[in-house]
C-alpha cells in the first residue's frame, strides 16, 4: 500500500508549561500588540469557529476492537472556506490540532489565498494498521465529518501519516452522501482530480522562498551549504530543488539519525537508499559520517531546513544553531523561547506560515481546477506557485520593514491585517 510514512513526531516541544495552541497565540499576541488590536477583536480572531471531537470504533483485520479519537478544528472562515490537512498519529490531540488550524488561518492569509484555516487529526499509528483497517477508519471518520465539510465549507487534505490514497477514500465516502464531489478534498490521486505538482509542492515552495530571500541576507544560493532535518516528503523535495540551484546539501536526517558529508550529498541517491532501507543512515559513500539530529541542527551552514517535528529548535538548543538562515519546512519547528534567542543572535528565520505554504497553495490550485473542471499541466502549476511565493515574500518583506520587526512577527501582522479586514467587512464572525 502506498502512503506517506509518518514523520518523526506530531507533537510540539512544550516549554514552560505552554500548550501548542497557547504557543501560537503567543505569537499572535505579539503581532496584535503592534497593530493595537482591542481585546474583543483579539478573542474573536483567536477563538476557533468550531471544535469537533468524534469517536471512531474500528474492528481490525486481526480481530481487535479499537475506539479511536478523531478531531477536526475549524478555526476561521472570514476569507473563504476553511482548509487544512488531516494527520494520523498516535499523539494527535485537540490542543495540537487547534494550534495547527490556527496556523493554517494565518498561512493562507500570508500567501493571500481565499481560505480560512482548519486541521484534522486521528489518534492512531498508521504503521500498526493494515491497508483495510486504514480504509475502514478513513471512511468512518469521513462519515462523522460529512455534515461539517464541503466544497465551500471546509476542504481537508493530506498531512502527516496520510496521503493521496486516504484522500481517495475520503472523496469516495463523501460522494456517497453528496454525489460526485472531487473538490471536497485536495491531495487526491491525479486520476481522481488531483493536481500535478502536489507531491513536491511544499518542498518546491520552500525552495522558492529561500531562492527569493537569500540574496537579501547576503547568501549566494549557488555556493551555499544546506542541512535538512527531516528527510521526508518536504525535506527531500526541498533538498533536491536547492541542490539543482547549486547549493551543497551537507547533511540530512530522519527519525533514526542523520548523515553528513562535507563535499555534499545527492538527494536522489539518498532517497533511493531510504526507499530501499527505510532510513538515511543506511546511505554509504566516501566521506559520509553519522550525526544525530541535535548535531545536525548545530552544523555551521548557510541554510538550515527543519522539516521534521514541531519544536525541534527550542531554548535548550537554539544557542547552538550556527546557520545564517532557517527555512521552516515543518509546522511550528521553532518555539517562542527559541525565537527570542535566534533574534538576539541575528539568525534570520523564514517562518513556517510563509516558508511551507507551497503545499496549501497547490491544494488551492487543485480546488480551483476541480471547480472549473479543467486540468492545468505541471508547468502551469509550478509557474503559478513560483509567482505566489515570490509575491508573498515581497508583501512580507514590506510589512516587516514598515513595522521594523522580524519576519515571523511580520508574517503574523500581514496575516492578521488581512483576516481582520475580511472580518470587519463581513461583520465579526
C-alpha positions in Angstrom: 0.0 0.0 0.0 1.4 3.4 -1.0 1.0 6.0 1.7 3.2 8.7 3.3 5.4 7.4 6.1 4.8 9.5 9.3 7.5 12.0 10.2 9.4 11.5 13.5 6.7 13.1 15.7 3.5 15.0 15.6 3.7 16.7 18.9 5.2 20.1 19.8 8.1 20.5 22.1 6.4 22.1 25.1 8.3 24.7 27.2 7.4 26.3 30.5 4.0 24.5 30.6 2.8 26.2 27.5 0.5 24.2 25.2 0.8 24.2 21.3 -2.3 26.4 20.9 -1.0 28.8 23.6 2.3 29.0 21.8 0.7 30.0 18.5 -1.5 32.6 20.3 1.6 34.0 22.0 3.0 34.8 18.5 -0.4 36.2 17.5 -0.4 38.5 20.5 3.0 39.9 19.7 1.7 40.9 16.3 -1.6 42.1 17.7 0.2 44.4 20.1 2.0 46.1 17.3 -1.4 46.6 15.5 -3.1 47.9 18.6 -5.9 45.4 18.5 -8.6 45.6 21.2 -9.3 42.7 23.4 -12.6 41.9 21.7 -11.1 41.5 18.3 -8.2 39.5 19.7 -10.5 37.0 21.2 -12.7 36.8 18.1 -9.6 36.1 15.9 -8.0 33.6 18.2 -11.1 31.5 19.1 -11.8 28.5 16.8 -15.1 28.7 14.9 -15.8 25.0 15.7 -14.1 22.1 17.5 -15.3 18.6 16.5 -14.3 15.5 18.6 -15.6 12.2 17.4 -15.4 8.5 18.5 -14.5 6.0 15.8 -15.0 2.3 16.7 -12.9 0.0 14.5 -12.8 -3.8 14.2 -9.4 -4.6 12.8 -8.5 -7.4 10.4 -6.7 -9.2 13.2 -9.8 -9.2 15.4 -9.1 -6.2 17.8 -11.8 -3.7 18.6 -10.4 -0.2 18.9 -12.0 3.0 19.9 -10.1 5.8 18.2 -10.5 9.5 18.7 -10.7 11.9 15.8 -10.6 15.7 15.7 -11.5 18.5 13.3 -10.9 22.1 14.3 -12.3 24.8 12.0 -10.6 28.0 13.1 -11.8 30.8 10.8 -13.8 31.3 7.7 -13.7 35.1 7.2 -11.7 34.9 4.0 -13.3 31.8 2.5 -13.8 28.1 3.0 -11.6 26.6 5.7 -8.7 24.5 4.6 -6.3 22.1 6.3 -4.8 18.6 6.4 -5.7 15.5 8.4 -2.9 13.7 10.2 -2.9 10.2 11.5 -0.6 10.0 14.5 -0.8 8.3 18.0 -0.1 11.6 19.8 -2.5 13.8 17.8 -4.8 15.6 20.3 -7.2 18.6 20.4 -4.6 21.2 21.6 -2.2 20.3 18.7 -5.0 20.3 16.1 -6.2 23.7 17.4 -2.7 25.1 17.0 -2.3 23.8 13.5 -5.7 25.0 12.5 -4.8 28.5 13.7 -1.5 28.4 11.8 -3.5 27.5 8.7 -5.6 30.6 9.0 -2.5 32.8 9.2 -0.7 30.8 6.5 -3.4 31.1 3.9 -3.6 34.8 4.6 0.1 35.4 4.3 0.1 33.9 0.7 -3.3 35.6 0.1 -5.4 32.5 -0.7 -9.2 32.9 -0.3 -9.3 30.4 2.5 -9.6 30.2 6.3 -7.8 27.6 8.5 -8.8 24.1 9.7 -7.0 21.0 10.7 -7.8 17.4 11.5 -6.2 14.6 13.5 -6.9 10.9 14.1 -5.2 9.4 17.2 -3.8 6.2 15.7 -0.5 4.8 14.4 -1.0 4.0 10.7 2.0 1.7 10.8 0.2 -0.6 13.1 -2.9 -0.9 10.9 -3.4 -2.8 7.7 -4.5 -1.2 4.5 -8.0 -2.4 5.0 -8.0 -1.1 8.6 -7.0 2.3 7.4 -9.6 2.4 4.7 -12.3 1.4 7.2 -11.0 4.0 9.7 -10.9 6.7 7.0 -14.4 6.0 5.7 -15.9 6.0 9.2 -14.1 9.3 10.1 -15.5 10.8 6.9 -19.0 9.7 7.9 -18.6 11.6 11.2 -17.4 14.7 9.3 -19.5 14.8 6.2 -22.1 17.2 7.6 -19.4 19.7 8.5 -17.1 19.7 5.5 -17.8 20.6 1.9 -16.5 22.3 -1.3 -17.5 25.7 0.1 -17.3 24.9 3.8 -14.2 23.0 4.8 -11.8 21.2 2.5 -9.5 18.6 4.1 -6.2 17.5 2.6 -3.3 15.1 3.4 -0.9 15.6 6.3 1.4 13.5 8.4 0.6 9.8 8.2 -1.9 10.3 5.3 -1.6 10.8 1.6 -3.3 10.5 -1.8 -4.9 7.1 -1.0 -6.5 8.3 2.2 -7.9 11.3 0.3 -9.2 9.0 -2.4 -11.2 7.1 0.3 -12.4 10.3 1.8 -13.8 11.7 -1.5 -15.4 8.4 -2.4 -17.1 8.2 1.0 -18.2 11.8 1.0 -19.6 11.4 -2.5 -21.9 8.6 -1.3 -23.8 11.2 0.7 -23.5 14.3 -1.6 -22.9 12.9 -5.2 -19.6 13.1 -7.1 -17.7 16.0 -5.3 -14.0 15.9 -6.1 -13.4 19.4 -4.8 -14.3 18.3 -1.2 -10.7 17.3 -0.5 -7.3 18.0 -2.1 -4.2 15.9 -2.4 -6.1 13.3 -4.3 -4.5 11.0 -6.9 -4.4 12.7 -10.3 -6.9 10.2 -11.9 -9.4 11.3 -9.3 -9.0 15.0 -9.9 -5.7 15.6 -8.1 -3.2 18.2 -9.3 0.1 17.7 -11.0 2.9 19.1 -8.7 1.1 18.4 -5.4 3.6 15.9 -4.1 6.5 18.2 -4.5 4.6 21.4 -3.7 5.7 22.1 -0.1 9.4 21.5 -0.9 9.2 23.5 -4.1 7.5 26.4 -2.4 10.2 26.4 0.3 12.8 26.5 -2.4 11.2 29.5 -4.0 11.1 31.2 -0.5 14.8 30.6 0.0 15.7 31.5 -3.6 14.0 34.8 -3.3 15.1 35.8 0.2 18.7 34.5 0.3 20.2 37.5 -1.6 18.6 39.9 0.9 20.6 38.3 3.7 23.9 38.1 1.8 23.6 34.4 0.9 24.6 33.2 -2.6 22.4 30.2 -3.1 24.6 28.7 -5.8 27.5 28.4 -3.4 25.7 27.9 -0.2 25.7 24.9 2.2 22.4 23.4 3.5 21.4 21.0 6.3 17.9 19.3 6.3 16.4 17.9 9.4 13.6 15.5 8.4 14.2 13.8 5.1 10.5 13.0 4.4 8.5 14.4 1.6 9.1 18.1 2.3 12.8 17.6 3.2 13.6 15.5 0.2 12.0 17.9 -2.4 13.5 21.0 -0.7 16.9 19.4 -0.8 16.5 18.3 -4.4 15.5 21.7 -5.6 18.2 23.5 -3.6 20.8 21.1 -4.9 19.6 21.8 -8.5 20.2 25.5 -7.8 23.8 24.8 -6.9 23.5 24.5 -3.1 25.6 21.8 -1.4 23.4 19.6 0.8 25.9 18.6 3.5 23.6 16.8 6.0 20.1 15.2 6.1 18.4 13.2 8.9 15.3 11.3 9.8 13.9 9.7 13.0 16.8 7.1 13.1 19.6 9.7 12.8 21.4 11.6 10.2 24.4 11.7 7.8 26.9 14.4 7.0 29.3 14.8 4.0 31.3 17.9 3.7 31.5 17.5 -0.1 27.7 17.3 -0.4 25.1 14.6 -0.7 23.0 13.7 -3.8 19.4 13.9 -2.6 18.1 11.4 -5.2 20.8 8.9 -4.2 19.9 9.3 -0.5 16.2 9.0 -1.3 16.8 5.7 -3.2 18.5 4.4 -0.1 15.5 5.5 2.0 13.1 3.7 -0.3 15.2 0.5 -0.1 16.5 0.5 3.5 14.0 2.8 5.3 16.4 5.4 6.6 19.1 7.9 5.5 21.5 6.3 8.0 21.9 3.3 5.6 23.4 5.6 2.9 27.1 4.8 2.2 29.6 6.9 0.3 33.1 8.2 0.7 33.3 10.9 3.3 29.9 10.2 4.9 29.7 10.2 8.7 26.9 9.6 11.1 25.3 12.5 13.0 22.3 12.8 15.3 19.5 15.3 14.9 20.9 17.6 17.6 24.3 17.7 15.9 22.7 18.4 12.6 21.0 21.5 14.0 24.3 22.8 15.2 26.2 22.5 12.0 27.8 25.6 10.5 25.8 26.0 7.3 24.3 28.9 5.4 20.7 27.4 5.4 19.1 25.1 7.9 15.8 23.4 6.9 13.9 22.0 10.0 11.3 19.8 8.2 10.5 17.2 10.8 8.8 17.8 14.1 7.3 20.8 15.9 9.5 22.4 18.5 12.8 20.9 17.1 14.5 24.2 17.8 13.9 25.2 21.5 15.5 27.2 24.2 17.8 24.3 25.0 19.5 24.1 21.6 18.7 27.5 19.9 22.0 28.9 21.2 23.9 26.1 19.3 22.4 26.9 15.9 25.1 28.3 13.6 23.0 28.6 10.4 22.6 32.1 8.9 19.1 31.4 7.6 16.5 29.0 8.8 13.7 28.0 6.4 10.9 26.3 8.3 9.6 23.2 6.4 7.8 21.8 9.4 4.8 23.3 11.2 6.0 25.4 14.2 9.5 23.9 14.4 10.8 26.8 16.5 9.4 27.5 19.9 8.7 31.1 21.1 11.6 31.0 23.5 14.0 29.8 20.8 12.7 32.6 18.6 13.9 35.2 21.1 17.3 33.5 21.3 17.7 33.4 17.5 16.6 37.0 17.1 19.3 38.0 19.6 21.9 36.2 17.6 20.7 37.8 14.2 19.7 34.4 12.8 17.1 35.0 10.1 14.0 32.8 10.2 11.7 32.3 7.3 8.6 31.4 9.3 6.5 28.3 8.6 3.4 30.3 7.8 5.3 31.6 4.8 8.1 29.1 4.0 6.0 25.9 3.9 2.9 27.4 2.3 3.6 25.8 -1.1 1.5 22.8 -0.1 -1.7 24.6 0.6 -1.1 26.9 -2.4 -1.1 23.9 -4.8 -4.0 22.5 -2.9 -5.8 25.7 -3.7 -4.8 25.2 -7.4 -6.3 21.7 -7.2 -9.5 23.0 -5.8 -9.8 25.6 -8.5 -9.2 23.0 -11.2 -11.9 20.8 -9.7 -14.4 23.7 -9.6 -13.5 24.6 -13.2 -13.4 21.0 -14.3 -10.3 21.9 -16.2 -6.8 20.5 -15.5 -3.6 22.5 -15.5 -0.4 21.0 -16.7 2.6 20.7 -14.4 4.4 23.7 -15.9 1.5 26.0 -15.1 1.2 24.7 -11.5 4.9 25.3 -10.9 4.8 28.8 -12.5 1.7 29.8 -10.5 3.4 28.5 -7.3 6.6 30.5 -8.0 4.6 33.7 -8.6 2.5 33.2 -5.4 5.5 32.5 -3.2 7.6 35.4 -4.6 4.7 37.8 -4.3 4.1 36.7 -0.7 7.7 37.3 0.1 7.5 40.9 -1.3 4.4 41.5 0.8 6.1 40.0 3.9 9.3 42.0 3.4 7.4 45.2 3.0 5.4 44.7 6.2 8.5 43.7 8.1 10.3 46.8 7.1 7.3 49.1 7.8 7.0 47.7 11.4 10.8 47.3 11.9 10.4 43.7 13.1 11.4 40.2 12.4 9.9 38.1 9.6 7.8 35.9 11.9 6.1 38.9 13.6 5.8 40.5 10.2 4.1 37.4 8.8 1.6 37.4 11.6 1.0 41.2 11.2 0.4 40.7 7.5 -2.0 37.7 8.1 -3.9 39.4 10.9 -4.4 42.5 8.9 -5.9 40.5 6.0 -8.2 38.4 8.2 -9.2 41.3 10.3 -10.2 43.3 7.2 -12.4 40.5 6.0 -13.9 40.0 9.4 -14.8 43.7 9.7 -16.2 43.8 6.2 -18.5 40.8 6.9 -19.2 41.7 10.5 -17.2 40.0 13.2 -17.9 36.3 12.9 
